[in-house]
């Protein structure tokens, strides 16, 4: 039991997104109670919230996001259902019973660009148009449909999260390690820009899905070009394909996010370029060591 009443209870604080949210909340001066209770353990979650009732709300960053990608979810559908649907609904229901706001992490990968509507930005009201969504996206769609019955649940639609380093789980780190890259320009979630907005969204008790991405898009070819200016000649960068992408990237509208938090949303490409410029020499050397060890 916490000796100080926490502002937030955070589930999944050791994962990539969860650890980023935790760091952001602490940097903002918030008291956070973390737990590794399993989402399938309803009694454990109930006990956690009864003993550590947060002032502001509960954030669930736990779930399956692929090991290492969404293909894992396709190969393990039952485990993915358990974590990404039933587990999330358990957290939402336990919070609802206690009058607590609940934030869940969803996905923005619900859309494919429509050639007939060039430049269209998908809003939270647009139905998914992915032709073959797969296990991960199908369950994220279902989660939004079911949580629409709750009056306490906010779903943050995260899209290609980018950290400000070369972490292999973030967009910049992934592109720095890929051998081949498609010429796409999707919406992205720049973590250092958007995670600080979470407390305000919770304080305002925002609910429903929110496109949790930066303004504009990030062209992978531009990211690779920027990495080349930051990296030494020994870096083996990816080849950007000249072929049409297998899945056209979509841009998400950020009007609801901006209105909901009362802030201007930073430009995605500007933030990614700033992050690349700030990558440390130590991180670059570690990446080069990885590449040398892989032959």
C-alpha positions as CSV (number, residue, x, y, z in Angstrom):
1,X,0.0,0.0,0.0
2,X,1.3,3.4,-0.9
3,X,2.1,5.8,2.0
4,X,1.2,8.8,-0.3
5,X,-2.0,8.8,-2.3
6,X,-0.8,8.4,-5.9
7,X,-2.0,10.6,-8.8
8,X,-2.0,7.7,-11.1
9,X,-1.8,3.9,-11.0
10,X,0.2,2.6,-14.0
11,X,0.0,-0.9,-15.2
12,X,2.7,-2.2,-17.6
13,X,5.3,0.3,-16.5
14,X,8.2,-1.8,-17.6
15,X,7.3,-2.0,-21.3
16,X,8.5,0.4,-23.9
17,X,5.5,2.7,-23.8
18,X,4.8,2.2,-20.1
19,X,8.3,3.1,-19.1
20,X,8.1,6.2,-21.3
21,X,4.8,7.2,-19.7
22,X,6.2,6.6,-16.2
23,X,9.2,8.8,-16.9
24,X,7.0,11.6,-18.3
25,X,4.6,11.5,-15.3
26,X,7.4,11.6,-12.8
27,X,9.1,14.5,-14.7
28,X,5.8,16.3,-14.4
29,X,5.8,15.9,-10.6
30,X,3.2,13.2,-10.4
31,X,3.1,10.5,-7.8
32,X,2.7,7.2,-9.6
33,X,2.0,3.7,-8.2
34,X,3.1,1.0,-10.5
35,X,2.2,-2.7,-10.5
36,X,3.0,-5.8,-12.5
37,X,-0.3,-7.4,-11.6
38,X,-1.5,-9.6,-14.5
39,X,-4.5,-8.2,-16.5
40,X,-6.2,-11.6,-16.1
41,X,-6.0,-11.2,-12.3
42,X,-9.2,-9.3,-11.6
43,X,-9.1,-9.7,-7.8
44,X,-5.5,-8.5,-7.9
45,X,-6.4,-5.4,-9.9
46,X,-9.4,-4.7,-7.5
47,X,-7.1,-5.0,-4.5
48,X,-4.5,-2.8,-6.1
49,X,-7.0,0.0,-6.7
50,X,-8.7,-0.4,-3.4
51,X,-5.3,0.0,-1.6
52,X,-4.0,2.7,-3.9
53,X,-6.9,4.7,-5.1
54,X,-5.5,7.3,-7.5
55,X,-6.5,10.9,-7.4
56,X,-6.6,11.2,-11.2
57,X,-6.9,7.8,-12.8
58,X,-5.5,4.5,-14.0
59,X,-3.3,4.1,-17.1
60,X,-3.0,0.6,-18.6
61,X,0.1,0.3,-20.8
62,X,0.1,-3.5,-20.5
63,X,-0.8,-5.9,-23.3
64,X,0.6,-7.7,-26.3
65,X,2.1,-5.4,-29.0
66,X,4.1,-8.2,-30.7
67,X,7.3,-10.0,-30.0
68,X,8.9,-8.5,-32.0
69,X,6.0,-7.4,-34.3
70,X,2.3,-7.9,-35.0
71,X,3.1,-11.2,-36.8
72,X,3.5,-12.6,-33.3
73,X,-0.1,-11.7,-32.5
74,X,-1.3,-13.5,-35.6
75,X,0.6,-16.6,-34.5
76,X,-0.7,-16.3,-30.9
77,X,-4.3,-15.2,-31.2
78,X,-5.6,-16.6,-27.9
79,X,-2.8,-14.9,-25.9
80,X,-3.5,-11.7,-27.8
81,X,-7.2,-11.8,-27.1
82,X,-6.5,-12.4,-23.4
83,X,-4.2,-9.4,-23.1
84,X,-5.6,-7.0,-25.6
85,X,-9.3,-7.5,-25.2
86,X,-10.5,-9.3,-22.1
87,X,-7.7,-8.0,-20.0
88,X,-8.2,-4.4,-21.1
89,X,-12.0,-4.7,-20.5
90,X,-11.3,-6.1,-17.0
91,X,-9.3,-3.0,-16.1
92,X,-12.0,-0.7,-17.6
93,X,-14.7,-2.5,-15.6
94,X,-12.8,-2.5,-12.3
95,X,-12.2,1.3,-12.8
96,X,-15.8,1.9,-13.7
97,X,-17.0,0.2,-10.6
98,X,-14.8,2.6,-8.5
99,X,-15.6,5.8,-10.4
100,X,-12.1,6.0,-11.8
101,X,-11.0,7.3,-15.1
102,X,-9.2,4.7,-17.2
103,X,-6.7,5.3,-20.0
104,X,-6.0,2.4,-22.4
105,X,-3.4,2.4,-25.2
106,X,-4.9,1.5,-28.6
107,X,-3.6,1.8,-32.1
108,X,-3.8,4.3,-34.9
109,X,-3.1,1.5,-37.5
110,X,-6.8,1.3,-38.3
111,X,-6.6,2.9,-41.7
112,X,-5.0,2.7,-45.2
113,X,-4.6,5.8,-47.3
114,X,-7.4,6.0,-49.9
115,X,-6.0,7.0,-53.4
116,X,-9.4,8.5,-54.2
117,X,-9.0,10.9,-51.2
118,X,-5.5,12.1,-51.4
119,X,-4.4,14.0,-48.4
120,X,-7.4,12.9,-46.3
121,X,-6.8,12.8,-42.5
122,X,-8.7,10.1,-40.8
123,X,-10.7,11.2,-37.7
124,X,-11.8,9.2,-34.7
125,X,-15.3,8.9,-36.3
126,X,-14.0,7.1,-39.5
127,X,-14.6,3.3,-39.5
128,X,-11.5,1.2,-40.1
129,X,-10.8,0.6,-43.8
130,X,-8.0,-2.0,-43.5
131,X,-8.7,-4.8,-45.9
132,X,-6.9,-7.5,-44.0
133,X,-6.5,-6.2,-40.4
134,X,-5.0,-9.3,-38.8
135,X,-5.4,-10.4,-35.2
136,X,-3.8,-7.3,-33.5
137,X,-5.8,-4.6,-35.4
138,X,-9.1,-6.7,-35.3
139,X,-8.9,-6.8,-31.6
140,X,-8.1,-3.1,-31.3
141,X,-11.2,-2.3,-33.4
142,X,-13.3,-4.6,-31.1
143,X,-11.9,-2.9,-28.0
144,X,-13.0,0.5,-29.2
145,X,-16.5,-0.9,-30.1
146,X,-16.9,-2.4,-26.6
147,X,-15.5,0.4,-24.6
148,X,-17.9,2.8,-26.3
149,X,-20.4,1.5,-23.6
150,X,-18.2,2.8,-20.8
151,X,-18.3,6.5,-19.7
152,X,-14.8,6.4,-18.1
153,X,-12.5,5.0,-20.8
154,X,-10.0,7.0,-22.9
155,X,-8.3,5.1,-25.7
156,X,-5.1,6.7,-27.0
157,X,-4.5,5.6,-30.6
158,X,-0.7,5.3,-30.7
159,X,1.0,5.1,-34.1
160,X,4.6,4.1,-34.8
161,X,5.9,5.4,-31.4
162,X,9.2,7.3,-31.7
163,X,11.5,7.8,-28.8
164,X,14.3,10.4,-28.7
165,X,17.1,7.7,-28.9
166,X,18.1,4.6,-30.8
167,X,16.0,2.2,-28.7
168,X,15.3,-0.7,-31.1
169,X,11.6,-0.6,-30.1
170,X,11.1,3.0,-31.3
171,X,10.7,4.2,-34.9
172,X,14.1,5.8,-35.2
173,X,15.9,2.8,-33.7
174,X,14.0,0.4,-36.0
175,X,14.7,2.4,-39.1
176,X,18.4,2.7,-38.1
177,X,18.6,-1.1,-38.0
178,X,16.4,-2.2,-41.0
179,X,18.1,-3.4,-44.1
180,X,15.2,-2.2,-46.3
181,X,12.6,0.5,-45.9
182,X,9.4,1.2,-47.8
183,X,8.8,4.8,-49.0
184,X,5.9,5.5,-46.7
185,X,4.9,8.6,-44.7
186,X,2.6,7.7,-41.8
187,X,1.4,9.6,-38.7
188,X,3.6,8.9,-35.7
189,X,3.6,9.3,-31.9
190,X,6.6,11.2,-30.8
191,X,6.8,10.1,-27.2
192,X,8.5,13.2,-25.7
193,X,5.9,15.5,-27.3
194,X,2.7,13.6,-26.5
195,X,3.2,11.7,-23.2
196,X,3.3,15.0,-21.2
197,X,-0.2,15.6,-22.5
198,X,-1.7,12.5,-20.8
199,X,-2.3,14.2,-17.4
200,X,-4.3,17.0,-18.9
201,X,-6.5,14.6,-20.9
202,X,-7.2,12.6,-17.7
203,X,-7.9,15.8,-15.6
204,X,-10.4,16.8,-18.3
205,X,-11.9,13.3,-18.1
206,X,-11.7,12.8,-21.9
207,X,-13.2,9.6,-23.1
208,X,-13.4,7.6,-26.3
209,X,-10.8,7.1,-28.9
210,X,-8.3,9.9,-29.5
211,X,-5.7,10.0,-32.4
212,X,-2.6,10.2,-30.2
213,X,-0.2,11.3,-32.9
214,X,1.8,14.4,-33.9
215,X,0.7,16.8,-36.5
216,X,1.6,15.8,-40.1
217,X,3.5,12.7,-41.3
218,X,7.0,11.3,-41.2
219,X,8.5,10.1,-44.5
220,X,10.7,7.2,-43.8
221,X,13.0,8.3,-46.6
222,X,13.6,11.6,-44.8
223,X,14.4,9.8,-41.6
224,X,17.0,7.6,-43.3
225,X,18.5,10.7,-44.9
226,X,18.7,12.5,-41.6
227,X,20.3,9.5,-40.0
228,X,22.9,9.5,-42.7
229,X,23.9,13.0,-41.8
230,X,24.2,12.1,-38.1
231,X,25.9,8.7,-38.5
232,X,29.5,8.0,-39.3
233,X,30.4,6.4,-42.7
234,X,30.7,3.0,-41.0
235,X,26.9,2.9,-40.4
236,X,25.1,0.5,-42.7
237,X,21.8,2.2,-43.4
238,X,18.7,0.7,-45.0
239,X,17.9,0.9,-48.7
240,X,14.7,2.9,-49.4
241,X,12.5,1.0,-51.8
242,X,11.5,2.7,-55.1
243,X,8.4,0.4,-55.3
244,X,4.9,1.4,-54.2
245,X,4.4,0.5,-50.5
246,X,2.6,-2.8,-49.7
247,X,0.2,-0.8,-47.4
248,X,-0.4,2.9,-48.2
249,X,0.3,4.9,-45.0
250,X,-2.5,7.0,-43.6
251,X,-2.5,10.4,-41.9
252,X,-4.6,10.8,-38.7
253,X,-6.4,14.0,-37.8
254,X,-5.2,15.6,-34.5
255,X,-8.0,18.2,-34.1
256,X,-9.7,16.2,-31.3
257,X,-6.4,15.7,-29.5
258,X,-5.6,19.4,-29.7
259,X,-9.0,20.4,-28.5
260,X,-9.1,17.8,-25.7
261,X,-5.8,18.9,-24.1
262,X,-5.9,22.6,-25.0
263,X,-2.5,22.5,-26.6
264,X,-1.0,22.9,-30.1
265,X,0.3,19.5,-31.3
266,X,4.0,19.6,-32.5
267,X,4.9,18.8,-36.1
268,X,6.0,15.1,-36.4
269,X,8.9,15.5,-38.8
270,X,10.3,18.5,-37.0
271,X,10.3,16.5,-33.7
272,X,11.8,13.4,-35.3
273,X,14.6,15.5,-36.9
274,X,15.3,17.1,-33.5
275,X,15.5,13.7,-31.9
276,X,17.9,12.4,-34.5
277,X,20.2,15.5,-34.0
278,X,20.3,14.8,-30.3
279,X,21.3,11.1,-30.5
280,X,24.4,10.6,-28.4
281,X,27.7,9.4,-29.7
282,X,27.5,6.5,-27.2
283,X,24.3,5.3,-28.7
284,X,25.7,5.5,-32.2
285,X,28.8,3.5,-31.2
286,X,26.6,0.8,-29.6
287,X,24.6,0.6,-32.8
288,X,27.8,0.2,-34.8
289,X,28.9,-2.6,-32.5
290,X,25.7,-4.3,-33.1
291,X,26.1,-4.1,-36.8
292,X,29.7,-5.4,-36.6
293,X,28.7,-8.3,-34.5
294,X,26.0,-9.3,-36.9
295,X,28.5,-9.3,-39.8
